[in-house]
């Protein structure tokens, strides 16, 4: 299972996503009502545990964690790799 599948699976299994097939890489997780501020802490804990990276307080910005695509890019940067394919 690749990074995108793991992340998408976590989001769809742990938060209310009416139609998992409709969850696009650019869907704003908080603005769309999928994840709230407490839920974002769960997402961060998942990212840290599943991908072996540390999310610093200063990195908890919409630019890094606002959408699936941004989270994938953030994980790739933290792991020193390329952005995961869509």
Residue pairs with C-beta under 8 A, 6 or more apart in sequence:
1 9
2 84
3 51
3 72
3 75
3 76
3 84
4 68
4 72
4 84
4 85
4 86
6 50
7 46
7 47
7 68
7 71
7 72
7 75
8 20
8 23
8 68
10 43
10 46
10 50
11 17
11 23
11 29
11 34
11 35
11 43
11 68
12 20
12 23
14 39
14 42
14 46
15 34
15 35
15 39
16 33
16 34
17 23
17 34
23 34
23 68
24 68
25 67
25 68
25 69
25 72
25 86
26 67
26 68
26 69
27 34
27 67
27 68
28 62
28 66
28 67
29 35
29 40
29 43
29 65
29 66
29 67
29 68
30 36
30 37
30 40
30 62
30 66
35 43
40 60
40 65
43 65
43 71
44 55
44 60
44 65
47 53
47 55
47 71
47 74
47 75
48 54
48 55
51 75
51 78
51 79
52 79
53 75
53 78
53 79
54 78
55 64
55 65
55 78
59 65
59 74
62 70
63 70
64 70
64 71
64 74
65 71
65 74
69 86
72 83
72 84
73 83
73 84
75 84
76 82
76 83
76 84
